[in-house]
Amino acid sequence: MTVAERTTWVLIDGENIDATLGSSILGRRPQPDERPRWDRILAFIAGRWNQQARGLFFLNASTNLPMPFIQALLALGYQPIPLSGDADEKVVDIAIQRTMQALRDREGDVVLVSHDGDFVDDLGALLDGRRVGVMGFTEFRNAGFAELPGIQFFDLEYDVEAFDASLPRVRIIAIDEFDPAQFLR
């Protein structure tokens, strides 16, 4: 199988990204232009790794099924995976872990869109020669991912450009990237 024929499986922990964006970055419910443009994630990784990207979007649907959002995900080329379970079950985490375990026996590369350290071991088990990445907000990524050799990191805002509006983030800036004009407005 050539690289162009390979697939990148993009596993999205929607709860984690939404909670980080709303609670940790904005401190409120995001406005429409402050939400990720999910289609840009698939396009970014397909272009970066020069192969098709298939998105699996995991949702906790224990209390309701958000049909407009599911229809939008389908239109963008994602496979929505609505899950339910008991209130004390982390259904999205369980499903993503099971998916990563199933991917051990399949070809293809993997990108996890989450900050959650619950996935470190299962993601590490996929570092068997395939490309593996973690995508999210760099400053909120679990430190355990940095211990995995060969993993690639992608920032949703700065690398993927998944947002229409700039987010109010504070980050460490490499001196080669420093532009004082950004701060003199």
For each residue, the residues with C-beta under 8 A, 3 or more apart:
1: 5 6 107
2: 5 6
3: 6 49 50 51
4: 50 51
5: 1 2 51
6: 1 2 3 51 52 107 108 109
7: 51 52 53 54 107 108 109
8: 45 46 49 51 52 53 54 108 109 110 111 131
9: 54 56 99 103 108 109 110 111
10: 41 42 45 53 54 55 56 111 113
11: 56 58 96 99 100 110 111 112 113 114
12: 17 38 41 55 56 57 58 78 113 114
13: 16 17 58 92 93 96 112 113 114 116 119
14: 17 18 57 58 59 92
15: 18 19 58 59 60 92
16: 13 19 20 92 114 115 116 136
17: 12 13 14 20 21 36 113 114 115 136 156
18: 14 15 21 22
19: 15 16 22 23 24
20: 16 17 23 24 25 115 136 137 140
21: 17 18 24 25 26 30 34 35 36 137 167
22: 18 19 25 26 27 28 29 30
23: 19 20 26 27
24: 19 20 21 27 137 140
25: 20 21 22 137 167 168 169
26: 21 22 23 29 30 34 167 168
27: 22 23 24
28: 22
29: 22 26
30: 21 22 26 34 35
31: 34 35 165
32: 35
33: 163 164 165
34: 21 26 30 31 163 164 165 167
35: 21 30 31 32 163
36: 17 21 40 41 156 162 163
37: 40 41 162 163 164
38: 12 41 42 55 57 73 76 78 162
39: 42 43 76 77
40: 36 37 43 44 160 161 162
41: 10 12 36 37 38 44 45 53 55 113 135 156 160 162
42: 10 38 39 45 46 53 55 76 77 78
43: 39 40 46 47 53
44: 40 41 47 48 154 159 160 161 162
45: 8 10 41 42 48 49 53 111 133 135 154
46: 8 42 43 49 50 51 52 53
47: 43 44 50
48: 44 45 154
49: 3 8 45 46 53 109 131
50: 3 4 46 47
51: 3 4 5 6 7 8 46 109
52: 6 7 8 46
53: 7 8 10 41 42 43 45 46 49 111
54: 7 8 9 10 79
55: 10 12 38 41 42 73 76 77 78 79
56: 9 10 11 12 78 79 81 99
57: 12 14 38 73 78 79 80 81
58: 11 12 13 14 15 81 83 92 95 96
59: 14 15 66 69 70 80 81 82 83 92
60: 15 63 83 84 91 92
61: 64 65 66 82 83 84
62: 83 84 85 87 91
63: 60
64: 61
65: 61 70 82
66: 59 61 69 70
67: 70 71
68: 71 72
69: 59 66 72 73 80
70: 59 65 66 67 73 74 80 82
71: 67 68 74 75
72: 68 69 75 76
73: 38 55 57 69 70 76 78 79 80
74: 70 71 77 78 80
75: 71 72
76: 38 39 42 55 72 73
77: 39 42 55 74
78: 12 38 42 55 56 57 73 74
79: 54 55 56 57 73
80: 57 59 69 70 73 74
81: 56 57 58 59 95
82: 59 61 65 70
83: 58 59 60 61 62 91 92 94 95
84: 60 61 62 91
85: 62 89 91 94
86: 89
87: 62
88:
89: 85 86 94
90: 93 94 118
91: 60 62 83 84 85 94 95
92: 13 14 15 16 58 59 60 83 95 96
93: 13 90 96 97 116 118 119
94: 83 85 89 90 91 97 98
95: 58 81 83 91 92 98 99
96: 11 13 58 92 93 99 100 112 114 119 122
97: 93 94 100 101 118 119 122
98: 94 95 101 102
99: 9 11 56 95 96 102 103
100: 11 96 97 103 104 110 112 119 122 123 125 126
101: 97 98 104 122 125
102: 98 99 105 106
103: 9 99 100 106 108 110 126
104: 100 101 125 126 128
105: 102
106: 102 103
107: 1 6 7 130
108: 6 7 8 9 103 130
109: 6 7 8 9 49 51 130 131 132 133
110: 8 9 11 100 103 123 126 130 131 132 133
111: 8 9 10 11 45 53 132 133 134 135 154
112: 11 13 96 100 119 123 132 133 134 135
113: 10 11 12 13 17 41 134 135 136 156
114: 11 12 13 16 17 96 119 134 136
115: 16 17 20 136 137 140 141 142
116: 13 16 93 119 142
117: 120 142 143 144 145
118: 90 93 97
119: 13 93 96 97 100 112 114 116 122 123
120: 117 123 124 142 144 145 147 148
121: 124 125
122: 96 97 100 101 119 125 126
123: 100 110 112 119 120 126 127 132 134 145 148 151
124: 120 121 127 148
125: 100 101 104 121 122 128
126: 100 103 104 110 122 123 130 132
127: 123 124 130 132 148 149 150 151
128: 104 125
129:
130: 107 108 109 110 126 127
131: 8 49 109 110 152
132: 109 110 111 112 123 126 127 148 150 151 152
133: 45 109 110 111 112 151 152 153 154
134: 111 112 113 114 123 141 145 151 152 153 154
135: 41 45 111 112 113 153 154 155 156 159 160
136: 16 17 20 113 114 115 140 141 155 156
137: 20 21 24 25 115 140 141 155 156 157 169
138: 141 153 155 158 171
139: 169 170 171
140: 20 24 115 136 137
141: 115 134 136 137 138 145 146 153
142: 115 116 117 120 145
143: 117 146 147
144: 117 120 147 148
145: 117 120 123 134 141 142 148 151 153
146: 141 143
147: 120 143 144
148: 120 123 124 127 132 144 145 151
149: 127
150: 127 132
151: 123 127 132 133 134 145 148
152: 131 132 133 134
153: 133 134 135 138 141 145
154: 44 45 48 111 133 134 135 159 160
155: 135 136 137 138 158 159 160
156: 17 36 41 113 135 136 137 159 160 162 163
157: 137 160 161 162 163 166 167 169
158: 138 155 161 171
159: 44 135 154 155 156
160: 40 41 44 135 154 155 156 157
161: 40 44 157 158
162: 36 37 38 40 41 44 156 157
163: 33 34 35 36 37 156 157 166 167
164: 33 34 37
165: 31 33 34
166: 157 163
167: 21 25 26 34 157 163
168: 25 26
169: 25 137 139 157
170: 139
171: 138 139 158
172:
173: 177 178
174: 177 178
175: 178
176:
177: 173 174
178: 173 174 175
179: 182
180: 183 184
181: 184 185
182: 179 185
183: 180
184: 180 181
185: 181 182
